[in-house]
Amino acid sequence: MGWLRRMSPSADARELRKELDRNPLAVLPSGGDAGPLRAEAIEPVGNYAIRIRFSDGHSSGIYAWSYLRSIEPDTEGST
């Protein structure tokens, strides 16, 4: 679940990934002390995507099916 949260297509997550690329010693925001990260809800967005509400409160990323396929770890970079 952490992988999906880190790879969120939301603007704030994209900016965080860019900052980590520039500065690997950047301090990551805390996820809180609510226990392990969980998906609390998944809802369809039209026929092309889903929105996931995570236990840390994040829910602004819309995961298009094509984006999910592109970040799938088992197939990343293989074509």
C-alpha atoms as a printed R data frame, in Angstrom:
   type eleno elety resid chain resno       x      y       z
1  ATOM     1    CA   MET     A     1   0.000  0.000   0.000
2  ATOM     2    CA   GLY     A     2   2.902  2.327   0.726
3  ATOM     3    CA   TRP     A     3   4.048  2.060  -2.906
4  ATOM     4    CA   LEU     A     4   0.694  3.324  -4.221
5  ATOM     5    CA   ARG     A     5   0.701  6.167  -1.702
6  ATOM     6    CA   ARG     A     6   4.277  7.215  -2.607
7  ATOM     7    CA   MET     A     7   3.480  7.055  -6.318
8  ATOM     8    CA   SER     A     8   0.309  9.119  -6.018
9  ATOM     9    CA   PRO     A     9  -0.235 11.216  -9.142
10 ATOM    10    CA   SER     A    10  -1.331 14.191  -7.012
11 ATOM    11    CA   ALA     A    11   0.568 17.453  -7.401
12 ATOM    12    CA   ASP     A    12   1.981 17.372  -3.861
13 ATOM    13    CA   ALA     A    13   3.305 13.803  -4.250
14 ATOM    14    CA   ARG     A    14   4.869 14.633  -7.646
15 ATOM    15    CA   GLU     A    15   6.639 17.627  -6.094
16 ATOM    16    CA   LEU     A    16   7.870 15.492  -3.203
17 ATOM    17    CA   ARG     A    17   9.319 12.915  -5.625
18 ATOM    18    CA   LYS     A    18  11.066 15.721  -7.556
19 ATOM    19    CA   GLU     A    19  12.540 17.061  -4.299
20 ATOM    20    CA   LEU     A    20  13.804 13.593  -3.356
21 ATOM    21    CA   ASP     A    21  15.434 13.283  -6.797
22 ATOM    22    CA   ARG     A    22  17.195 16.634  -6.243
23 ATOM    23    CA   ASN     A    23  18.040 16.026  -2.592
24 ATOM    24    CA   PRO     A    24  18.018 12.426  -1.328
25 ATOM    25    CA   LEU     A    25  18.502 13.716   2.231
26 ATOM    26    CA   ALA     A    26  15.202 15.625   2.182
27 ATOM    27    CA   VAL     A    27  13.002 15.088   5.230
28 ATOM    28    CA   LEU     A    28   9.833 13.207   4.369
29 ATOM    29    CA   PRO     A    29   6.526 14.326   5.882
30 ATOM    30    CA   SER     A    30   5.328 12.169   8.749
31 ATOM    31    CA   GLY     A    31   2.434  9.831   8.067
32 ATOM    32    CA   GLY     A    32   1.289 10.131  11.660
33 ATOM    33    CA   ASP     A    33   1.035  7.458  14.320
34 ATOM    34    CA   ALA     A    34  -2.207  5.852  13.177
35 ATOM    35    CA   GLY     A    35  -0.574  2.483  12.529
36 ATOM    36    CA   PRO     A    36   0.191  0.901   9.174
37 ATOM    37    CA   LEU     A    37  -0.940  2.688   6.025
38 ATOM    38    CA   ARG     A    38  -4.235  1.342   4.688
39 ATOM    39    CA   ALA     A    39  -6.591  2.052   1.817
40 ATOM    40    CA   GLU     A    40  -9.829  3.078   3.497
41 ATOM    41    CA   ALA     A    41 -11.876  3.576   0.335
42 ATOM    42    CA   ILE     A    42 -11.532  3.170  -3.408
43 ATOM    43    CA   GLU     A    43 -13.980  4.851  -5.755
44 ATOM    44    CA   PRO     A    44 -14.245  4.826  -9.548
45 ATOM    45    CA   VAL     A    45 -13.594  8.039 -11.466
46 ATOM    46    CA   GLY     A    46 -15.492  7.581 -14.698
47 ATOM    47    CA   ASN     A    47 -14.305  4.585 -16.705
48 ATOM    48    CA   TYR     A    48 -10.659  5.609 -16.709
49 ATOM    49    CA   ALA     A    49  -9.421  5.841 -13.111
50 ATOM    50    CA   ILE     A    50  -9.846  5.287  -9.382
51 ATOM    51    CA   ARG     A    51  -9.379  7.510  -6.349
52 ATOM    52    CA   ILE     A    52  -7.926  5.912  -3.207
53 ATOM    53    CA   ARG     A    53  -8.491  7.368   0.258
54 ATOM    54    CA   PHE     A    54  -5.556  6.382   2.473
55 ATOM    55    CA   SER     A    55  -5.545  6.144   6.261
56 ATOM    56    CA   ASP     A    56  -3.127  9.106   6.441
57 ATOM    57    CA   GLY     A    57  -5.849 11.313   4.941
58 ATOM    58    CA   HIS     A    58  -4.425 11.544   1.423
59 ATOM    59    CA   SER     A    59  -7.086 11.263  -1.277
60 ATOM    60    CA   SER     A    60  -6.246 13.829  -3.959
61 ATOM    61    CA   GLY     A    61  -4.546 11.534  -6.485
62 ATOM    62    CA   ILE     A    62  -6.568 10.142  -9.371
63 ATOM    63    CA   TYR     A    63  -4.971  6.908 -10.545
64 ATOM    64    CA   ALA     A    64  -5.720  6.366 -14.248
65 ATOM    65    CA   TRP     A    65  -5.631  2.719 -15.326
66 ATOM    66    CA   SER     A    66  -2.780  3.545 -17.724
67 ATOM    67    CA   TYR     A    67  -0.816  5.188 -14.887
68 ATOM    68    CA   LEU     A    68  -1.317  2.156 -12.639
69 ATOM    69    CA   ARG     A    69  -0.017 -0.100 -15.407
70 ATOM    70    CA   SER     A    70   3.026  2.146 -15.914
71 ATOM    71    CA   ILE     A    71   4.052  2.063 -12.226
72 ATOM    72    CA   GLU     A    72   3.361 -1.633 -11.600
73 ATOM    73    CA   PRO     A    73   6.690 -2.832 -10.134
74 ATOM    74    CA   ASP     A    74   6.749 -6.254 -11.833
75 ATOM    75    CA   THR     A    75   6.523 -4.772 -15.328
76 ATOM    76    CA   GLU     A    76   8.206 -1.386 -14.883
77 ATOM    77    CA   GLY     A    77  10.684 -0.812 -17.658
78 ATOM    78    CA   SER     A    78   9.902 -4.050 -19.490
79 ATOM    79    CA   THR     A    79   8.309 -3.949 -22.926
